[in-house]
Amino acid sequence: MKCLQAGLKTNFRRGTVTMFSKKACKKFFTVILVLILACPLLAQFIDLGKFMGVEIPFRLKFHDTVLEKGTYDLEALKNRSTPMCYLRIKKDRKILCLIEGERLDYEVSGGSKMSDPSIPDKLTLKMKKDPTEKIFCFFVETGKSSRFAFLKLKFKMDYEE
């Protein structure tokens, strides 16, 4: 063992790299590369719930995207690393837009949330039109028995009649 250690020390002093250290360097850089490539997977969204076949009765606009009247699939999403939530609108498995939402607070707090009849038990979607501001709102409530319970989210889009 002492002979092997002495040989490694003399090789490092001479400036040569042994075969052992080349293999160790390759393994080390391979592990680092895998970790760097795996980091974006951790930044994915968490699925809060899906609503399939939702009928949207108006023509909606969000930035440059225009959604015609029709049936769409909606997904409520939560970012893993921040408290922000999003609504993904899809048609035929194609993502049309991603809307950032805002969190709303319930009127009740603490333990009284569990017994409050205004809070749904399961995931719900409600839609509301505000004609004064020309805004169409999606309200998503995760309910009492969800993994992310008691979330009340609001997503706004402009609409045209």
BABA-64016 format. One record per residue (C-alpha): residue in three letters; x, y, z; chain; residue number from 1. Coordinates in Angstrom, 1 decimal. Each point is the difference from the previous one (the first is absolute). Layout:
BEGIN
<seza: ALA xx: X yy: Y zz: Z pakol: A migu: NUM>
...
This chain:
BEGIN
<seza: MET xx: 0.0 yy: 0.0 zz: 0.0 pakol: A migu: 1>
<seza: LYS xx: 2.8 yy: 2.4 zz: 0.9 pakol: A migu: 2>
<seza: CYS xx: 1.6 yy: -0.8 zz: -3.4 pakol: A migu: 3>
<seza: LEU xx: -3.2 yy: 1.0 zz: -1.8 pakol: A migu: 4>
<seza: GLN xx: -0.3 yy: 3.2 zz: 1.9 pakol: A migu: 5>
<seza: ALA xx: 3.7 yy: 0.8 zz: -0.6 pakol: A migu: 6>
<seza: GLY xx: -0.5 yy: -0.6 zz: -3.7 pakol: A migu: 7>
<seza: LEU xx: -3.1 yy: 2.3 zz: -0.2 pakol: A migu: 8>
<seza: LYS xx: 1.9 yy: 2.7 zz: 1.8 pakol: A migu: 9>
<seza: THR xx: 3.0 yy: -0.1 zz: -2.3 pakol: A migu: 10>
<seza: ASN xx: -2.3 yy: 0.0 zz: -3.1 pakol: A migu: 11>
<seza: PHE xx: -1.8 yy: 3.1 zz: 1.2 pakol: A migu: 12>
<seza: ARG xx: 3.4 yy: 1.7 zz: 0.7 pakol: A migu: 13>
<seza: ARG xx: 1.1 yy: -0.8 zz: -3.5 pakol: A migu: 14>
<seza: GLY xx: -3.2 yy: 1.5 zz: -1.4 pakol: A migu: 15>
<seza: THR xx: -1.3 yy: -3.2 zz: -1.5 pakol: A migu: 16>
<seza: VAL xx: -3.4 yy: -1.3 zz: 0.7 pakol: A migu: 17>
<seza: THR xx: -0.5 yy: -3.6 zz: 0.7 pakol: A migu: 18>
<seza: MET xx: -2.7 yy: -2.1 zz: -1.6 pakol: A migu: 19>
<seza: PHE xx: -1.8 yy: -0.2 zz: 3.3 pakol: A migu: 20>
<seza: SER xx: -0.5 yy: 3.7 zz: 0.3 pakol: A migu: 21>
<seza: LYS xx: -1.2 yy: 0.3 zz: -3.6 pakol: A migu: 22>
<seza: LYS xx: -2.8 yy: -2.5 zz: 0.7 pakol: A migu: 23>
<seza: ALA xx: -0.9 yy: 1.8 zz: 3.2 pakol: A migu: 24>
<seza: CYS xx: -0.1 yy: 3.4 zz: -1.8 pakol: A migu: 25>
<seza: LYS xx: -2.3 yy: -1.5 zz: -2.7 pakol: A migu: 26>
<seza: LYS xx: -2.3 yy: -1.4 zz: 2.6 pakol: A migu: 27>
<seza: PHE xx: -0.1 yy: 3.3 zz: 2.0 pakol: A migu: 28>
<seza: PHE xx: -0.8 yy: 2.1 zz: -3.1 pakol: A migu: 29>
<seza: THR xx: -2.6 yy: -2.5 zz: -1.1 pakol: A migu: 30>
<seza: VAL xx: -1.8 yy: 0.3 zz: 3.3 pakol: A migu: 31>
<seza: ILE xx: 0.2 yy: 3.8 zz: -0.1 pakol: A migu: 32>
<seza: LEU xx: -1.4 yy: 0.0 zz: -3.6 pakol: A migu: 33>
<seza: VAL xx: -2.9 yy: -2.3 zz: 1.0 pakol: A migu: 34>
<seza: LEU xx: -0.8 yy: 2.3 zz: 3.0 pakol: A migu: 35>
<seza: ILE xx: 0.0 yy: 3.1 zz: -2.2 pakol: A migu: 36>
<seza: LEU xx: -2.3 yy: -1.6 zz: -2.6 pakol: A migu: 37>
<seza: ALA xx: -2.4 yy: -1.3 zz: 2.8 pakol: A migu: 38>
<seza: CYS xx: -0.5 yy: 3.5 zz: 1.6 pakol: A migu: 39>
<seza: PRO xx: -2.6 yy: 1.1 zz: -2.6 pakol: A migu: 40>
<seza: LEU xx: -2.1 yy: -3.0 zz: 0.8 pakol: A migu: 41>
<seza: LEU xx: -0.3 yy: 1.3 zz: 3.6 pakol: A migu: 42>
<seza: ALA xx: -1.4 yy: 3.3 zz: -1.3 pakol: A migu: 43>
<seza: GLN xx: -3.1 yy: -1.7 zz: -1.6 pakol: A migu: 44>
<seza: PHE xx: -3.5 yy: 0.9 zz: 1.1 pakol: A migu: 45>
<seza: ILE xx: -2.1 yy: -1.9 zz: 2.5 pakol: A migu: 46>
<seza: ASP xx: -3.4 yy: -1.0 zz: -1.3 pakol: A migu: 47>
<seza: LEU xx: -2.8 yy: 1.3 zz: 2.2 pakol: A migu: 48>
<seza: GLY xx: -2.8 yy: -1.3 zz: -2.2 pakol: A migu: 49>
<seza: LYS xx: -1.4 yy: -0.5 zz: -3.5 pakol: A migu: 50>
<seza: PHE xx: -3.3 yy: 1.1 zz: -1.5 pakol: A migu: 51>
<seza: MET xx: -0.7 yy: -1.8 zz: -3.3 pakol: A migu: 52>
<seza: GLY xx: -2.5 yy: 1.2 zz: -2.6 pakol: A migu: 53>
<seza: VAL xx: -0.7 yy: 3.4 zz: 1.5 pakol: A migu: 54>
<seza: GLU xx: -2.4 yy: 2.1 zz: -2.2 pakol: A migu: 55>
<seza: ILE xx: 1.3 yy: 3.6 zz: -0.3 pakol: A migu: 56>
<seza: PRO xx: -2.9 yy: 2.2 zz: -1.2 pakol: A migu: 57>
<seza: PHE xx: 2.0 yy: 3.0 zz: -1.1 pakol: A migu: 58>
<seza: ARG xx: 2.9 yy: 0.9 zz: -2.2 pakol: A migu: 59>
<seza: LEU xx: 2.9 yy: 0.5 zz: 2.4 pakol: A migu: 60>
<seza: LYS xx: 3.3 yy: 1.9 zz: -0.5 pakol: A migu: 61>
<seza: PHE xx: 3.2 yy: -0.4 zz: 2.0 pakol: A migu: 62>
<seza: HIS xx: 2.9 yy: 2.0 zz: -1.3 pakol: A migu: 63>
<seza: ASP xx: 0.4 yy: -1.1 zz: -3.6 pakol: A migu: 64>
<seza: THR xx: -2.1 yy: -3.1 zz: 0.3 pakol: A migu: 65>
<seza: VAL xx: -3.7 yy: 0.0 zz: -1.0 pakol: A migu: 66>
<seza: LEU xx: -2.2 yy: -2.9 zz: 1.1 pakol: A migu: 67>
<seza: GLU xx: -3.2 yy: -0.5 zz: -2.0 pakol: A migu: 68>
<seza: LYS xx: -3.2 yy: -1.1 zz: 1.6 pakol: A migu: 69>
<seza: GLY xx: 0.1 yy: -3.8 zz: 0.6 pakol: A migu: 70>
<seza: THR xx: 1.1 yy: -2.9 zz: 2.1 pakol: A migu: 71>
<seza: TYR xx: 3.4 yy: 0.1 zz: 1.7 pakol: A migu: 72>
<seza: ASP xx: 1.9 yy: -2.0 zz: 2.6 pakol: A migu: 73>
<seza: LEU xx: 1.2 yy: 2.0 zz: 3.0 pakol: A migu: 74>
<seza: GLU xx: 2.7 yy: -1.0 zz: 2.5 pakol: A migu: 75>
<seza: ALA xx: 0.8 yy: 1.9 zz: 3.3 pakol: A migu: 76>
<seza: LEU xx: 3.7 yy: -0.1 zz: 0.8 pakol: A migu: 77>
<seza: LYS xx: 2.2 yy: 1.1 zz: 2.8 pakol: A migu: 78>
<seza: ASN xx: 3.7 yy: 0.8 zz: -0.2 pakol: A migu: 79>
<seza: ARG xx: 2.2 yy: -2.2 zz: 2.2 pakol: A migu: 80>
<seza: SER xx: 2.3 yy: 2.8 zz: 1.1 pakol: A migu: 81>
<seza: THR xx: -2.2 yy: 3.0 zz: 0.3 pakol: A migu: 82>
<seza: PRO xx: -3.6 yy: 0.6 zz: 1.2 pakol: A migu: 83>
<seza: MET xx: -1.2 yy: 0.9 zz: -3.5 pakol: A migu: 84>
<seza: CYS xx: -2.8 yy: -1.9 zz: -1.7 pakol: A migu: 85>
<seza: TYR xx: -0.9 yy: -0.3 zz: -3.7 pakol: A migu: 86>
<seza: LEU xx: -2.8 yy: -1.1 zz: -2.2 pakol: A migu: 87>
<seza: ARG xx: 0.9 yy: -1.9 zz: -3.2 pakol: A migu: 88>
<seza: ILE xx: -2.5 yy: 0.0 zz: -2.8 pakol: A migu: 89>
<seza: LYS xx: 0.3 yy: -2.8 zz: -2.5 pakol: A migu: 90>
<seza: LYS xx: -1.9 yy: -1.2 zz: -3.1 pakol: A migu: 91>
<seza: ASP xx: 0.7 yy: -3.4 zz: -1.5 pakol: A migu: 92>
<seza: ARG xx: 3.0 yy: -0.4 zz: 2.2 pakol: A migu: 93>
<seza: LYS xx: 1.6 yy: 3.2 zz: -1.3 pakol: A migu: 94>
<seza: ILE xx: 0.8 yy: 2.6 zz: 2.6 pakol: A migu: 95>
<seza: LEU xx: -1.5 yy: 3.3 zz: -1.1 pakol: A migu: 96>
<seza: CYS xx: 0.8 yy: 2.3 zz: 2.9 pakol: A migu: 97>
<seza: LEU xx: 1.2 yy: 0.1 zz: 3.6 pakol: A migu: 98>
<seza: ILE xx: -1.6 yy: 2.6 zz: 2.3 pakol: A migu: 99>
<seza: GLU xx: 1.5 yy: 1.1 zz: 3.3 pakol: A migu: 100>
<seza: GLY xx: -2.6 yy: 0.2 zz: 2.7 pakol: A migu: 101>
<seza: GLU xx: -0.4 yy: 1.7 zz: 3.4 pakol: A migu: 102>
<seza: ARG xx: -0.8 yy: -1.6 zz: 3.3 pakol: A migu: 103>
<seza: LEU xx: -3.2 yy: 1.1 zz: 1.8 pakol: A migu: 104>
<seza: ASP xx: -0.6 yy: -0.4 zz: 3.7 pakol: A migu: 105>
<seza: TYR xx: -3.1 yy: -1.6 zz: 1.6 pakol: A migu: 106>
<seza: GLU xx: -2.1 yy: 2.1 zz: 2.3 pakol: A migu: 107>
<seza: VAL xx: 0.4 yy: -2.6 zz: 2.8 pakol: A migu: 108>
<seza: SER xx: 3.4 yy: -1.1 zz: 1.4 pakol: A migu: 109>
<seza: GLY xx: 1.4 yy: -2.7 zz: 2.2 pakol: A migu: 110>
<seza: GLY xx: -1.9 yy: -3.1 zz: 1.0 pakol: A migu: 111>
<seza: SER xx: -3.3 yy: 1.5 zz: -1.1 pakol: A migu: 112>
<seza: LYS xx: 0.9 yy: -0.6 zz: -3.6 pakol: A migu: 113>
<seza: MET xx: -0.7 yy: -3.7 zz: 0.4 pakol: A migu: 114>
<seza: SER xx: -3.6 yy: 0.6 zz: 1.0 pakol: A migu: 115>
<seza: ASP xx: -0.7 yy: 3.0 zz: -2.3 pakol: A migu: 116>
<seza: PRO xx: -2.7 yy: -1.1 zz: -2.6 pakol: A migu: 117>
<seza: SER xx: 1.2 yy: 2.7 zz: -2.5 pakol: A migu: 118>
<seza: ILE xx: 3.3 yy: -1.9 zz: -0.6 pakol: A migu: 119>
<seza: PRO xx: -0.5 yy: -3.0 zz: -2.3 pakol: A migu: 120>
<seza: ASP xx: 1.2 yy: -3.5 zz: 1.0 pakol: A migu: 121>
<seza: LYS xx: 1.6 yy: -0.7 zz: -3.4 pakol: A migu: 122>
<seza: LEU xx: 1.7 yy: 1.9 zz: -2.8 pakol: A migu: 123>
<seza: THR xx: -2.4 yy: 2.5 zz: -1.7 pakol: A migu: 124>
<seza: LEU xx: 0.1 yy: 2.4 zz: -2.9 pakol: A migu: 125>
<seza: LYS xx: -2.3 yy: 3.0 zz: -0.3 pakol: A migu: 126>
<seza: MET xx: -0.1 yy: 2.5 zz: -2.8 pakol: A migu: 127>
<seza: LYS xx: -1.3 yy: 3.6 zz: 0.2 pakol: A migu: 128>
<seza: LYS xx: -0.3 yy: 2.9 zz: -2.4 pakol: A migu: 129>
<seza: ASP xx: 0.7 yy: 3.6 zz: 1.1 pakol: A migu: 130>
<seza: PRO xx: -1.7 yy: 2.2 zz: -2.7 pakol: A migu: 131>
<seza: THR xx: 1.2 yy: 3.3 zz: 1.6 pakol: A migu: 132>
<seza: GLU xx: 3.7 yy: -0.9 zz: -0.5 pakol: A migu: 133>
<seza: LYS xx: -0.5 yy: -2.4 zz: -2.9 pakol: A migu: 134>
<seza: ILE xx: 1.8 yy: -2.7 zz: 1.9 pakol: A migu: 135>
<seza: PHE xx: -0.9 yy: -3.7 zz: 0.2 pakol: A migu: 136>
<seza: CYS xx: 1.2 yy: -1.8 zz: 3.2 pakol: A migu: 137>
<seza: PHE xx: 0.7 yy: -3.6 zz: 0.8 pakol: A migu: 138>
<seza: PHE xx: -0.2 yy: -0.9 zz: 3.7 pakol: A migu: 139>
<seza: VAL xx: 1.6 yy: -3.2 zz: 1.1 pakol: A migu: 140>
<seza: GLU xx: -0.4 yy: -1.3 zz: 3.6 pakol: A migu: 141>
<seza: THR xx: 1.9 yy: -3.0 zz: 1.0 pakol: A migu: 142>
<seza: GLY xx: -2.4 yy: -0.9 zz: 2.8 pakol: A migu: 143>
<seza: LYS xx: 0.4 yy: -1.6 zz: 3.4 pakol: A migu: 144>
<seza: SER xx: 1.3 yy: -3.4 zz: -0.9 pakol: A migu: 145>
<seza: SER xx: 2.6 yy: 0.9 zz: -2.6 pakol: A migu: 146>
<seza: ARG xx: 3.8 yy: -0.4 zz: 0.3 pakol: A migu: 147>
<seza: PHE xx: 0.2 yy: 3.8 zz: 0.0 pakol: A migu: 148>
<seza: ALA xx: -3.2 yy: 0.7 zz: 1.9 pakol: A migu: 149>
<seza: PHE xx: -1.7 yy: 3.4 zz: 0.4 pakol: A migu: 150>
<seza: LEU xx: 1.5 yy: 1.6 zz: -3.1 pakol: A migu: 151>
<seza: LYS xx: -2.2 yy: 2.5 zz: -1.7 pakol: A migu: 152>
<seza: LEU xx: 1.4 yy: 1.3 zz: -3.3 pakol: A migu: 153>
<seza: LYS xx: -1.2 yy: 2.6 zz: -2.5 pakol: A migu: 154>
<seza: PHE xx: 1.1 yy: 0.2 zz: -3.6 pakol: A migu: 155>
<seza: LYS xx: -1.0 yy: 3.0 zz: -2.2 pakol: A migu: 156>
<seza: MET xx: -0.3 yy: 0.3 zz: -3.8 pakol: A migu: 157>
<seza: ASP xx: -1.5 yy: 2.6 zz: -2.3 pakol: A migu: 158>
<seza: TYR xx: -3.1 yy: -1.0 zz: -1.9 pakol: A migu: 159>
<seza: GLU xx: -1.8 yy: 1.0 zz: -3.2 pakol: A migu: 160>
<seza: GLU xx: -3.7 yy: -0.6 zz: -0.6 pakol: A migu: 161>
